Amino acid sequence: MSTVPTSSASIPDHASDHGESLPALALGAIGVVFGDVGTSPLYGLKESFIGHHPLTVDAPHIFGVISLIFWTMTLIVTIK
C-alpha cells in the first residue's frame, strides 16, 4: 500500500483566514447591537402614544416615556 505525499502548499491555511475576518465580524456585531438600540426607541415611542393602549399626550407622559427610553438605552449599552 502506497501513501500519497502531501505538500504544505495543498493544505489551506485557515489560521490566516480567521485573523483577517475577525475585525469584519466585530464591526458587524457592533452594527447589529447599536443599530437595534438606535431604532428600537423610535418604535417604543410610537407605540406609547399611538399603540393599542395609548397614553395621553401631555408633559408628564412625554417625559416619562423619554426617561424610560433613555435609561433603557443606557443600561443596554452598558451591559452589552
N, CA, C and O atoms as a GROMACS GRO file, in nm:
protein
  320
    1MET      N    1   0.085  -0.117   0.000
    1MET     CA    2   0.000   0.000   0.000
    1MET      C    3   0.090   0.124   0.000
    1MET      O    4   0.179   0.138   0.084
    2SER      N    5   0.065   0.210  -0.093
    2SER     CA    6   0.148   0.330  -0.102
    2SER      C    7   0.074   0.449  -0.045
    2SER      O    8  -0.049   0.455  -0.048
    3THR      N    9   0.148   0.541   0.006
    3THR     CA   10   0.088   0.663   0.059
    3THR      C   11   0.118   0.777  -0.037
    3THR      O   12   0.223   0.781  -0.102
    4VAL      N   13   0.027   0.867  -0.044
    4VAL     CA   14   0.043   0.983  -0.130
    4VAL      C   15   0.104   1.094  -0.045
    4VAL      O   16   0.047   1.134   0.056
    5PRO      N   17   0.218   1.143  -0.086
    5PRO     CA   18   0.278   1.251  -0.008
    5PRO      C   19   0.195   1.378  -0.020
    5PRO      O   20   0.144   1.412  -0.126
    6THR      N   21   0.184   1.446   0.090
    6THR     CA   22   0.110   1.573   0.089
    6THR      C   23   0.208   1.686   0.105
    6THR      O   24   0.303   1.678   0.183
    7SER      N   25   0.186   1.788   0.033
    7SER     CA   26   0.271   1.906   0.046
    7SER      C   27   0.198   2.012   0.126
    7SER      O   28   0.075   2.013   0.133
    8SER      N   29   0.272   2.099   0.184
    8SER     CA   30   0.210   2.204   0.265
    8SER      C   31   0.136   2.305   0.178
    8SER      O   32   0.053   2.381   0.228
    9ALA      N   33   0.167   2.307   0.047
    9ALA     CA   34   0.101   2.401  -0.042
    9ALA      C   35  -0.043   2.361  -0.069
    9ALA      O   36  -0.126   2.446  -0.099
   10SER      N   37  -0.075   2.230  -0.060
   10SER     CA   38  -0.211   2.186  -0.091
   10SER      C   39  -0.304   2.196   0.029
   10SER      O   40  -0.426   2.184   0.014
   11ILE      N   41  -0.250   2.218   0.146
   11ILE     CA   42  -0.332   2.229   0.266
   11ILE      C   43  -0.362   2.376   0.290
   11ILE      O   44  -0.270   2.457   0.304
   12PRO      N   45  -0.491   2.412   0.294
   12PRO     CA   46  -0.523   2.554   0.314
   12PRO      C   47  -0.486   2.599   0.455
   12PRO      O   48  -0.498   2.524   0.552
   13ASP      N   49  -0.441   2.720   0.463
   13ASP     CA   50  -0.403   2.779   0.592
   13ASP      C   51  -0.523   2.855   0.648
   13ASP      O   52  -0.546   2.970   0.612
   14HIS      N   53  -0.599   2.789   0.735
   14HIS     CA   54  -0.720   2.850   0.791
   14HIS      C   55  -0.689   2.951   0.900
   14HIS      O   56  -0.773   3.036   0.930
   15ALA      N   57  -0.574   2.944   0.958
   15ALA     CA   58  -0.540   3.036   1.067
   15ALA      C   59  -0.536   3.180   1.016
   15ALA      O   60  -0.580   3.272   1.085
   16SER      N   61  -0.483   3.200   0.896
   16SER     CA   62  -0.475   3.337   0.845
   16SER      C   63  -0.613   3.389   0.805
   16SER      O   64  -0.636   3.510   0.809
   17ASP      N   65  -0.704   3.300   0.766
   17ASP     CA   66  -0.839   3.343   0.729
   17ASP      C   67  -0.914   3.399   0.849
   17ASP      O   68  -0.986   3.498   0.837
   18HIS      N   69  -0.896   3.338   0.964
   18HIS     CA   70  -0.968   3.383   1.083
   18HIS      C   71  -0.916   3.519   1.131
   18HIS      O   72  -0.994   3.601   1.179
   19GLY      N   73  -0.790   3.543   1.118
   19GLY     CA   74  -0.733   3.670   1.162
   19GLY      C   75  -0.782   3.788   1.079
   19GLY      O   76  -0.801   3.898   1.132
   20GLU      N   77  -0.804   3.765   0.950
   20GLU     CA   78  -0.850   3.873   0.863
   20GLU      C   79  -0.998   3.900   0.879
   20GLU      O   80  -1.042   4.014   0.862
   21SER      N   81  -1.077   3.798   0.911
   21SER     CA   82  -1.221   3.817   0.918
   21SER      C   83  -1.268   3.862   1.057
   21SER      O   84  -1.382   3.905   1.072
   22LEU      N   85  -1.183   3.853   1.157
   22LEU     CA   86  -1.224   3.892   1.292
   22LEU      C   87  -1.263   4.040   1.302
   22LEU      O   88  -1.368   4.070   1.360
   23PRO      N   89  -1.186   4.133   1.248
   23PRO     CA   90  -1.230   4.274   1.254
   23PRO      C   91  -1.363   4.298   1.182
   23PRO      O   92  -1.445   4.377   1.227
   24ALA      N   93  -1.383   4.229   1.070
   24ALA     CA   94  -1.508   4.245   0.997
   24ALA      C   95  -1.626   4.192   1.078
   24ALA      O   96  -1.733   4.253   1.081
   25LEU      N   97  -1.606   4.077   1.143
   25LEU     CA   98  -1.713   4.022   1.227
   25LEU      C   99  -1.741   4.112   1.348
   25LEU      O  100  -1.856   4.132   1.385
   26ALA      N  101  -1.635   4.165   1.407
   26ALA     CA  102  -1.653   4.255   1.522
   26ALA      C  103  -1.730   4.380   1.481
   26ALA      O  104  -1.819   4.426   1.553
   27LEU      N  105  -1.696   4.435   1.366
   27LEU     CA  106  -1.766   4.554   1.317
   27LEU      C  107  -1.912   4.522   1.289
   27LEU      O  108  -2.000   4.603   1.319
   28GLY      N  109  -1.939   4.406   1.231
   28GLY     CA  110  -2.077   4.365   1.205
   28GLY      C  111  -2.157   4.347   1.333
   28GLY      O  112  -2.274   4.385   1.340
   29ALA      N  113  -2.093   4.289   1.435
   29ALA     CA  114  -2.161   4.269   1.564
   29ALA      C  115  -2.193   4.402   1.630
   29ALA      O  116  -2.301   4.420   1.686
   30ILE      N  117  -2.100   4.495   1.623
   30ILE     CA  118  -2.124   4.629   1.681
   30ILE      C  119  -2.239   4.697   1.607
   30ILE      O  120  -2.322   4.763   1.668
   31GLY      N  121  -2.243   4.681   1.475
   31GLY     CA  122  -2.351   4.740   1.396
   31GLY      C  123  -2.486   4.684   1.432
   31GLY      O  124  -2.585   4.757   1.437
   32VAL      N  125  -2.492   4.553   1.458
   32VAL     CA  126  -2.619   4.491   1.496
   32VAL      C  127  -2.665   4.542   1.631
   32VAL      O  128  -2.782   4.577   1.648
   33VAL      N  129  -2.575   4.546   1.727
   33VAL     CA  130  -2.612   4.590   1.863
   33VAL      C  131  -2.657   4.735   1.862
   33VAL      O  132  -2.767   4.766   1.909
   34PHE      N  133  -2.574   4.824   1.810
   34PHE     CA  134  -2.607   4.965   1.816
   34PHE      C  135  -2.712   5.005   1.714
   34PHE      O  136  -2.783   5.104   1.736
   35GLY      N  137  -2.726   4.933   1.605
   35GLY     CA  138  -2.834   4.960   1.509
   35GLY      C  139  -2.969   4.931   1.570
   35GLY      O  140  -3.064   5.006   1.550
   36ASP      N  141  -2.977   4.820   1.643
   36ASP     CA  142  -3.101   4.783   1.709
   36ASP      C  143  -3.133   4.880   1.822
   36ASP      O  144  -3.248   4.921   1.839
   37VAL      N  145  -3.032   4.917   1.898
   37VAL     CA  146  -3.053   5.012   2.007
   37VAL      C  147  -3.096   5.148   1.953
   37VAL      O  148  -3.172   5.219   2.019
   38GLY      N  149  -3.049   5.183   1.835
   38GLY     CA  150  -3.084   5.313   1.776
   38GLY      C  151  -3.225   5.321   1.722
   38GLY      O  152  -3.284   5.429   1.723
   39THR      N  153  -3.280   5.210   1.673
   39THR     CA  154  -3.413   5.214   1.613
   39THR      C  155  -3.524   5.172   1.709
   39THR      O  156  -3.638   5.216   1.694
   40SER      N  157  -3.495   5.088   1.804
   40SER     CA  158  -3.599   5.039   1.896
   40SER      C  159  -3.669   5.150   1.974
   40SER      O  160  -3.791   5.144   1.991
   41PRO      N  161  -3.598   5.251   2.023
   41PRO     CA  162  -3.668   5.359   2.094
   41PRO      C  163  -3.771   5.431   2.008
   41PRO      O  164  -3.873   5.477   2.060
   42LEU      N  165  -3.746   5.441   1.879
   42LEU     CA  166  -3.844   5.507   1.792
   42LEU      C  167  -3.974   5.428   1.788
   42LEU      O  168  -4.082   5.487   1.793
   43TYR      N  169  -3.964   5.296   1.778
   43TYR     CA  170  -4.084   5.213   1.779
   43TYR      C  171  -4.153   5.219   1.915
   43TYR      O  172  -4.276   5.222   1.922
   44GLY      N  173  -4.075   5.219   2.021
   44GLY     CA  174  -4.132   5.227   2.154
   44GLY      C  175  -4.206   5.358   2.177
   44GLY      O  176  -4.313   5.360   2.237
   45LEU      N  177  -4.148   5.467   2.131
   45LEU     CA  178  -4.211   5.597   2.144
   45LEU      C  179  -4.343   5.602   2.068
   45LEU      O  180  -4.443   5.653   2.117
   46LYS      N  181  -4.341   5.549   1.946
   46LYS     CA  182  -4.462   5.548   1.864
   46LYS      C  183  -4.572   5.464   1.931
   46LYS      O  184  -4.687   5.508   1.938
   47GLU      N  185  -4.536   5.345   1.979
   47GLU     CA  186  -4.635   5.257   2.041
   47GLU      C  187  -4.689   5.314   2.172
   47GLU      O  188  -4.802   5.283   2.210
   48SER      N  189  -4.610   5.395   2.241
   48SER     CA  190  -4.656   5.454   2.367
   48SER      C  191  -4.773   5.550   2.346
   48SER      O  192  -4.863   5.558   2.430
   49PHE      N  193  -4.770   5.622   2.237
   49PHE     CA  194  -4.873   5.724   2.216
   49PHE      C  195  -4.974   5.690   2.106
   49PHE      O  196  -5.078   5.754   2.096
   50ILE      N  197  -4.945   5.588   2.022
   50ILE     CA  198  -5.037   5.554   1.914
   50ILE      C  199  -5.072   5.405   1.915
   50ILE      O  200  -5.143   5.360   1.824
   51GLY      N  201  -5.026   5.328   2.013
   51GLY     CA  202  -5.046   5.183   2.015
   51GLY      C  203  -5.187   5.144   2.058
   51GLY      O  204  -5.279   5.224   2.052
   52HIS      N  205  -5.201   5.019   2.101
   52HIS     CA  206  -5.331   4.966   2.143
   52HIS      C  207  -5.384   5.034   2.269
   52HIS      O  208  -5.505   5.049   2.285
   53HIS      N  209  -5.293   5.073   2.358
   53HIS     CA  210  -5.331   5.141   2.483
   53HIS      C  211  -5.255   5.273   2.491
   53HIS      O  212  -5.161   5.287   2.569
   54PRO      N  213  -5.296   5.371   2.410
   54PRO     CA  214  -5.218   5.495   2.401
   54PRO      C  215  -5.226   5.578   2.530
   54PRO      O  216  -5.327   5.580   2.600
   55LEU      N  217  -5.115   5.645   2.557
   55LEU     CA  218  -5.109   5.739   2.668
   55LEU      C  219  -5.159   5.876   2.621
   55LEU      O  220  -5.157   5.906   2.502
   56THR      N  221  -5.203   5.956   2.715
   56THR     CA  222  -5.240   6.093   2.685
   56THR      C  223  -5.113   6.170   2.650
   56THR      O  224  -5.011   6.156   2.717
   57VAL      N  225  -5.119   6.251   2.546
   57VAL     CA  226  -5.001   6.328   2.506
   57VAL      C  227  -4.998   6.456   2.589
   57VAL      O  228  -5.055   6.558   2.550
   58ASP      N  229  -4.931   6.448   2.702
   58ASP     CA  230  -4.910   6.564   2.787
   58ASP      C  231  -4.768   6.556   2.843
   58ASP      O  232  -4.700   6.455   2.827
   59ALA      N  233  -4.725   6.661   2.909
   59ALA     CA  234  -4.586   6.671   2.955
   59ALA      C  235  -4.541   6.555   3.044
   59ALA      O  236  -4.434   6.499   3.021
   60PRO      N  237  -4.619   6.516   3.147
   60PRO     CA  238  -4.572   6.405   3.233
   60PRO      C  239  -4.551   6.273   3.157
   60PRO      O  240  -4.454   6.202   3.180
   61HIS      N  241  -4.644   6.241   3.065
   61HIS     CA  242  -4.629   6.116   2.990
   61HIS      C  243  -4.512   6.123   2.891
   61HIS      O  244  -4.439   6.025   2.875
   62ILE      N  245  -4.494   6.236   2.827
   62ILE     CA  246  -4.382   6.251   2.733
   62ILE      C  247  -4.249   6.238   2.806
   62ILE      O  248  -4.161   6.165   2.762
   63PHE      N  249  -4.234   6.310   2.919
   63PHE     CA  250  -4.110   6.300   2.996
   63PHE      C  251  -4.089   6.159   3.052
   63PHE      O  252  -3.976   6.110   3.057
   64GLY      N  253  -4.196   6.094   3.093
   64GLY     CA  254  -4.186   5.958   3.146
   64GLY      C  255  -4.139   5.859   3.041
   64GLY      O  256  -4.051   5.777   3.068
   65VAL      N  257  -4.196   5.865   2.922
   65VAL     CA  258  -4.157   5.773   2.815
   65VAL      C  259  -4.014   5.801   2.770
   65VAL      O  260  -3.936   5.708   2.748
   66ILE      N  261  -3.978   5.928   2.755
   66ILE     CA  262  -3.841   5.962   2.715
   66ILE      C  263  -3.742   5.917   2.823
   66ILE      O  264  -3.633   5.869   2.791
   67SER      N  265  -3.778   5.933   2.949
   67SER     CA  266  -3.691   5.888   3.058
   67SER      C  267  -3.673   5.736   3.054
   67SER      O  268  -3.561   5.688   3.070
   68LEU      N  269  -3.781   5.661   3.033
   68LEU     CA  270  -3.770   5.515   3.023
   68LEU      C  271  -3.681   5.474   2.906
   68LEU      O  272  -3.598   5.384   2.919
   69ILE      N  273  -3.697   5.539   2.793
   69ILE     CA  274  -3.615   5.507   2.676
   69ILE      C  275  -3.469   5.540   2.703
   69ILE      O  276  -3.381   5.460   2.670
   70PHE      N  277  -3.443   5.655   2.761
   70PHE     CA  278  -3.305   5.695   2.791
   70PHE      C  279  -3.237   5.596   2.884
   70PHE      O  280  -3.125   5.551   2.856
   71TRP      N  281  -3.302   5.561   2.995
   71TRP     CA  282  -3.239   5.472   3.092
   71TRP      C  283  -3.229   5.329   3.039
   71TRP      O  284  -3.134   5.258   3.074
   72THR      N  285  -3.324   5.286   2.957
   72THR     CA  286  -3.314   5.155   2.897
   72THR      C  287  -3.196   5.147   2.801
   72THR      O  288  -3.120   5.050   2.803
   73MET      N  289  -3.180   5.249   2.717
   73MET     CA  290  -3.067   5.252   2.625
   73MET      C  291  -2.935   5.258   2.702
   73MET      O  292  -2.839   5.191   2.663
   74THR      N  293  -2.930   5.335   2.809
   74THR     CA  294  -2.808   5.345   2.889
   74THR      C  295  -2.770   5.210   2.947
   74THR      O  296  -2.654   5.170   2.941
   75LEU      N  297  -2.868   5.139   3.002
   75LEU     CA  298  -2.840   5.008   3.062
   75LEU      C  299  -2.801   4.905   2.956
   75LEU      O  300  -2.708   4.827   2.977
   76ILE      N  301  -2.869   4.904   2.843
   76ILE     CA  302  -2.839   4.806   2.738
   76ILE      C  303  -2.697   4.826   2.685
   76ILE      O  304  -2.622   4.730   2.670
   77VAL      N  305  -2.661   4.948   2.657
   77VAL     CA  306  -2.528   4.976   2.604
   77VAL      C  307  -2.421   4.946   2.710
   77VAL      O  308  -2.313   4.897   2.676
   78THR      N  309  -2.450   4.974   2.835
   78THR     CA  310  -2.354   4.947   2.942
   78THR      C  311  -2.333   4.797   2.960
   78THR      O  312  -2.220   4.751   2.976
   79ILE      N  313  -2.442   4.720   2.958
   79ILE     CA  314  -2.432   4.576   2.982
   79ILE      C  315  -2.371   4.505   2.861
   79ILE      O  316  -2.286   4.417   2.877
   80LYS      N  317  -2.412   4.542   2.741
   80LYS     CA  318  -2.360   4.475   2.623
   80LYS      C  319  -2.219   4.518   2.597
   80LYS      O  320  -2.156   4.473   2.502
   0.00000   0.00000   0.00000
